Amino acid sequence: MSVATCARCQNQSFELREAKIDGASQQLVFVQCTDCGAPIDVFDKHALLERHEQDMRIKGIEQQLAGVAAALAHIGRIVGALANQRVI
């Protein structure tokens, strides 16, 4: 498995750093090397926050669906037990 490496100094540790670029209307978030500060990638902060909020909503829906699946499995077990007790 490959490890991300800074092209400038070969460091393998990175951080997120917020920055405002002169003339830019939005706040940017840079992924940069922790040693030399070389930028690796850049994101629009607003878009990044929207993505995070969307991911959290998806996790909430997944948890709700897991609860529904568990309840249905429980109901299925009860129905199965009742069917076995039925006199024919």
Helices and strands as residue ranges (DSSP letters): E 14-19, E 28-33, E 39-44, H 45-85
